[in-house]
């Protein structure tokens, strides 16, 4: 599963680039039983056991977590009205999307900054480890970046020097950890589509561990120079039991950047014509079998609107599918889809095709 | 020492905030300064508390063996040749020039136009070492939950670290290196995949700590060797963020001075 974790970070982007990283590595401690984890009689982690507490009675958020936020990872502003985003920012998003993200932090091996909080699609890529002490909470990322959240009562400074990771202070509001951050530079993107922010960005995260295996995170963003109002997006986190972070050194894989060429609109150039009555037969809900690694399997929904076929995985948003043949399509977050038919020609499922292999989804009856 | 100036032009550190923040809960003298000769603190369970921001003694980053006598570091012939070549080329081939992480133990001693300290964050089961480094801000995890080394570990730059308390010392054992690490910078002592590095952290008093480093690497050395590196606490300050941006420019890095 972990081979997918870092790859998945890039899956929105071009497959050419993603193919290079050495992420198929299988490290150890990826299957080491997490000490102190409550377990069921069969030895499996009891993820609905009560959330643990520290010696001083605070909720203990420590552990390895997988964040899940497929919708906001792709489009942080998906709940805003178009007029609530500055026109220059919308133009920039269009340009960055058309350039298939080649100037993104991921492509350039730079920190994601505020985007770490919502960088969490359903394939993986949103792993983090929290280490909690009374005066300081550390958030560790597989790409070897980290955040320090000061719990010693210090306030944020009024005019900090801009940084990639920002400055964070936290406090407990009952059982909710409230983290406020400020002092980001303006070079990072808020999502994989490229929504920008300025140095005035303020981010508030509210972490609430519901039980041992589940945590809700609300992220409120405020940047009046770009967005007309502050808004809040939801991120879920699932405890990644019995595993560990695996070292990922992005700069080992940057030599192929010159091959990151092309435009998003190139997809249309080699599109083939497929009869509408064939496309209409693909409409349906497809569930991954076997599921990849999460508690819940991934789901692909195929819709057909006004002569156009769309695919949506786990609420990332409807993405136009470009026919490569009668059964093969591209345009799915940098991946491909191939529909599976039985001997009678009925559509029974699909493959999501990724550099790491084909993932089978069965059509729901 | 020309070498230090040749590299690491890229990791321009942004000045962080809180670099002059008065840290609560530390012993102070009458004038308000942190009392660096106060006794070393303990955590509630009685173990030593290593928490703090620490800066290494000078020049160990360039030559970890600088205090050792001839004959204490005996390289195998291939390693000796490689070391001489690296030194002769003013460490132009240093992986840190390509924004790679410094390996272990080198990462503890990182300096470049000034020190790049480390910060120790301690929990009962995990010690996190946060690093500024002169290339990228980075961390190591030291598991002190009793686990043993993984078998057939995927090689990494920073290895896999497990620790245990031995009286007043935290003993950290690390294996699973990729063999691309350099032990130090100006000398370029080699390190191989067979390396077993032991770091013995002893906090002598509030403001001073030693890391006794043992390098047992039969792939490069005839016998294990060790270096005692002193560290001092940097009071009322914190790490500064550093990220390496111009990896592709390293070929243009030359010593600008005559």
Interface residues (C-beta under 8 A of the other chain):
Chain A: X25 X26 X27 X28 X29 X32 X35 X36 X55 X62 X108 X109 X110 X111 X129 X131 X132 X133 X135 X136 X138 X140 X144 X145 X146 X148 X150 X152 X153 X154 X157 X160 X161 X162 X163 X164 X165 X167 X183 X185 X244 X245 X246 X247 X249 X251 X252 X254
Chain B: X14 X15 X16 X17 X18 X21 X23 X24 X25 X44 X98 X99 X100 X101 X121 X122 X123 X125 X126 X128 X130 X136 X137 X138 X139 X141 X143 X145 X146 X147 X150 X151 X152 X153 X154 X156 X157 X158 X160 X176 X238 X239 X241 X243 X244 X245 X247 X248
